[in-house]
Amino acid sequence: MYKNQSQNGKKRIQISHIFIEIYKAYPASIMGREDIELSNNIILPSSSLSKLSVMPNFGDSKNPILFRILNIELNISTHCGVVDFTAGEGSCYLPTNMFERLCLSEGQTINLRNVTLNQGNFIKIQPHKTEFTKNPNPKAILEYNLRNYFCVTEGDTISVKFGKTIYQIDIIQCKPYKAIKTLNGDIEVDFAPPKDYKEEEEQKIMNNKSYNIKFNSNDVSLKRMSEEEIKKQIVDKKFSGHFVRMDGKNVSNTQVEKIMKAKLDKKNNEEDYNPRNCRIIINPRLPFRFVEL
């Protein structure tokens, strides 16, 4: 093992502080470890524990050991932490999102190396579904769930849970670097439009929610009515249908006004009718008759 030495003004890194291993990768669902699905922490074998125990930050909850995990075949990488050391020898178990992010297949080899990441101050996210942004406080939900993520990298997809629903969220930008440490940091969050957001459909929905009532300027009767009478007239007109002549020609405005006036008079007469003011007089010597008092 080498100690820190200064040569030509440069510091040499102790070999004991470098962790580089190759493992076969498997999704955590095989182990039934659903508890790590809402994180980017991996499960390593017990043999790695002795090597990591000599690291400067080992056991430090405020500055945990972080790794760069690399798909050797496709040269795709991201960053993660470690949750425990219960995996079989030579194996490594990853959350589903990370497994898919690295385009891995079961048993494919990955390279794992410890890294030091700078504290981040900004991330821009993109939810997969608009439903996430409709929650009471999306930023608070994200802040709570980010406690399970010691670091994030541009291109990652993280899982966020609220209630019984799990949302998928893409990390599309990080600052000041593409990979940052998020633990115990003050990070500004910006939201990009969700993946399923469609402006035209959203505008269509908003248009359906607005109701515009237009009145015919030629309808003098509407102008003279009070507000309550106008509302009542609108309700009546919803079921009034339209007028058609027997010969197929269009009905003129004058004819429509006469018809409407006749209907209104008939309605008024029906409303004025009081059955208590009328009675039937029965005379055995005379036929039945209806008498209005």
Phi, psi and omega in degrees: 000142178257147174260167178297125180228149180252122180220118183059036177079004181247143179268136176266140181273133177296134178298330181292346180265005180250129178240114178226120180218159176241129181229163170269129187265141177220151175288145183295341180297335178295325179274354185073024182266073178289345182293338180262001180293334179264039179203180171238038177261141184251169178245124183249163177286162183295334181296334180284343183296318181295325179286322182282337184295341179268359179289147183302323185263007183295130180084000179269109182291336180277334178225071183291160177289131180245155184230152164259126181248129191234130169281108187298320184290318185258356180057044176250133184224160172208189184230155185201177172241186178235139183258320175198184188231058183248007180284158176292158181300132179082003182244157178217134182247133187239149170300154185302314181301319179290321179300317179287324179301323181271002179056047183266156168243159184302130178086001180286145185280142175231155176254132182239128179220138178287144182222165173244120181251144178282154178294132180271160177230357182203137170221145175245127185242160176224104177296149177286330184232142178296337181304327181296320182288346180271359176290160185307315183214084184301323182293321178293321177297317180294318180299318180295317183285335180292349176298336180274355182245109181287338181205161175221155181227143177303131182100349177290156169238123180251156179255130181237133183246135173220118186069234178255006184256136176251126181252143176261132183227131178269140172266108186258347177201141176228149177221144008274355180230169182290337175233127185224158173272135183249346185290132177058036180236157176263105188242131176276137183242131176240143183254129170267157179304137180303157183298324183270008181285128177234116187298320182295316180293323179296318179294324178296319178296317180295323179294323179292337181275347180261139183239119178248121180255124180246140180250150177282121183294339180276350182275095184293326184298326179291325181294328183274349183281155173284173181298318180295322180291324178295316179300318180294322180294324179295318178298318180296322184288341180298332185243016183277344181072204178224159185263136179226135177278156181295329182276001177089355181280160180289146178276132181286163179298323180296318178295322178296318180297319179296317180296315179296320179296318179296320179294321180293319178297318180297320180293319179296320178297321179293323180289328180284342183293128179236112184297341180287339179275357181236148176209163180257124178261124182252120176237119183299339181271342183240156175294164179298143174216152181257120185244129177263126182270000000 
